[in-house]
Amino acid sequence: MSVVEKFAKLGTDNAPGQEGRQEVSSLQARLVGDRLEGRLVDFSHGDVDAHEPTPGSFQTFAEGVARGGAQAYTEYRGDLEIREGVAQRLAAFTGAPVDARDGLIVTPGTQGALFLAVAATVTRGDKIAIVQPDYFANRKLAEFFEAEILPVQMAYVEAKAGQAGLDLGQLEQAFRDGARVFLFSNPNNPSGVVYSAEEIARIAELAQGYGATVIVDQLYSRLRYEGVSYTHLRAADIDAENVVTIMGPSKTESLSGYRLGVAFGSRAIIARMEKLQAIVSLRAAGYSQAVLRTWFNEPEGWMNDRIAAHQAIRDDLLTVIRGTEGCFARTPQAGSYLFPKLPALTISPGDFVKALRLQAGVVVTPGTEFSPHTGDSVRLNFSQDHRAAVAAVRRMCELVERYRA
Amino acid sequence: MSVVEKFAKLGTDNAPGQEGRQEVSSLQARLVGDRLEGRLVDFSHGDVDAHEPTPGSFQTFAEGVARGGAQAYTEYRGDLEIREGVAQRLAAFTGAPVDARDGLIVTPGTQGALFLAVAATVTRGDKIAIVQPDYFANRKLAEFFEAEILPVQMAYVEAKAGQAGLDLGQLEQAFRDGARVFLFSNPNNPSGVVYSAEEIARIAELAQGYGATVIVDQLYSRLRYEGVSYTHLRAADIDAENVVTIMGPSKTESLSGYRLGVAFGSRAIIARMEKLQAIVSLRAAGYSQAVLRTWFNEPEGWMNDRIAAHQAIRDDLLTVIRGTEGCFARTPQAGSYLFPKLPALTISPGDFVKALRLQAGVVVTPGTEFSPHTGDSVRLNFSQDHRAAVAAVRRMCELVERYRA
């Protein structure tokens, strides 16, 4: 495969934040009706102006700059003292020990951690089990490293309450067929479902039985709604060297502008990730690393308020969506993604997503990014201004009516 | 090749900044004499406390944070308005147009740009011409992507004044043998030599003739000493689509803590680089991008003062090194690297580098990182406190005497 062919598979045209680069002139002629007025809402990512960064985060950054060279140039895996603080707090959060020296790496964003973790566990021809639907970069990463993807379906629409609906039989078959890495997000991106304790226990049991490595992206695992219980895979009955957990002070804390992530767990895999980071980006921005001091260290009550604000938005959006015939949305249990399934339309799902932007000032991510089977869904990051988000989803539902088949 | 084998080749034990992770107990017993007292100088990278970041850079960052979401979430290739400003200033600096929309990408550090540029131009089995000696990551990147390296020697020791000493015949042979990418740094890292106008013209001519892409790392091209003339490859007689230039406001400007780099030139390659950045790290930290507003936009006279300060350090270090029998150092024409060749010693070069750290409080990068033929040299980044650097190089020369064969 030539380098040009390799990159041809790596599309970003529909990726969140890239919409402005799309070619839309051929669609314009087929649009029906007038533009719906209202404030633009970009549901492709959270609005850090509506939900501000952790209090004190900028001050902590400024102190990092004041520290000078010691903060600018850290080990590739991040400043040791910062890693020590973070490791202790992550151990308390996840219920299993974290080795600050050898079992944790700071990366440029959670995306950075995911890239390194996949690169450090699969290479050309290796088999990797990936959930459908799941975060779109998972598939792209596997493709970039020329690994073979064994998809595992998650029937989140049909699943019983409290279950994510992962097809555990299919996961076992993937391991039996030779997959030695399983990559999934919990809560699931895009659907917002959380895996049950039983599902996590069975994933651990299967991985343990087949000697497989599990990479679990827990980016949103702090933002959990009322009544939701969460099970950390790394605290389950599984060899700790076979688990890498990925998190970051980004979405929930609105700290995305600093580009910080962490991966922790398996020492052998973290060591490989650091070797690669040395040639990919050297390290997470040194000054930004200082902001990790605020992580899991927020003012009393701050996280509860943040969760309550998001739960209120979630509930209002669900009411609007469920009031539209043929729309289905499972209630997100954690995180800030909503993944409604839309009824049949007269235009293709891809064109509907573009029409939403052009005619309603609503930016969403098409469902095809997450699974070949979810083309009839769109993803919304509802970490937005509350009123603006409700108004935008109303406009979306109005366009559903306009283009209903 | 398994993923474990692939990473076994990717060593970072001798990489700058990683020295603290080295195992040294077996060496301790073989060390001769007492520890030389003096302030620790880490020549593996510049001292941003001795040479402070660009005036106003932190203020500009703070304004970026205040801009909020618009600055936190940019296109993957970076904020368009910032790219427009940078493109204009880079065009003026390099003497050839820069397309802000399609021909420039902002990356997490220059390392990020280099990683993406190599990934976007070579894949398994492709041939890439790489200079020896040159920046150590060049070789590692080619190895990571399983490309075949065709080395091209640079005889910087023997070269005539004003010439880098690149073996242009060997470069042509590499192209003749199928290399379609040539990667080099100018000024050369580690030797500090600048390619002559004739060398650059010939590189352009050869690349043009063979339809090869040239990636030129010009990270240090602003920090040029008295009397040095510099030729930008991208302004030479060569198809602009076949050149990618890499720079960054890092070393010279002491802005490394923000992790910023740029690649500019070929639209097709930049497009591929952005696709990959989307799964590697998404984007350079949004808030950090704001700091690019200060780049090539420094207060009047500031860059001249910075250059003068470095030239004075360079000259004093050269005097100390040249006063030690059997040491050779070519005068760096640009950048802040010195690459002295040491005389024969009773301990291996690798052990001497460790001894320097343990017995003299002097951290340098071993010559083996840059070429298999430069094991008898060490690299020093002399962007340090002037007096401390001179004292440290004196201690280094004292240890050369102690271990002289």
Interface residues (C-beta under 8 A of the other chain):
Chain A: M1 S2 V3 V4 K6 F7 L10 G11 T12 A15 G17 Q18 G20 R21 H45 D47 V48 D49 F58 F61 A62 G64 V65 G68 G69 Q71 A72 Y73 T74 E75 Y76 T107 P108 G109 Q111 G112 L114 F115 A120 T121 V122 T123 R124 D126 A137 K140 L141 F144 S256 G257 Y258 R259 R272 E274 K275 L276 A278 I279 V280 S281 L282 R283 A284 A285 G286 Y287 S288
Chain B: M1 S2 V3 V4 K6 F7 L10 G11 T12 A15 G17 Q18 G20 R21 H45 D47 V48 D49 F58 F61 A62 G64 V65 G68 G69 Q71 A72 Y73 T74 E75 Y76 T107 P108 G109 Q111 G112 L114 F115 A120 T121 V122 T123 R124 D126 A137 K140 L141 F144 S256 G257 Y258 R259 R272 E274 K275 L276 A278 I279 V280 S281 L282 R283 A284 A285 G286 Y287 S288
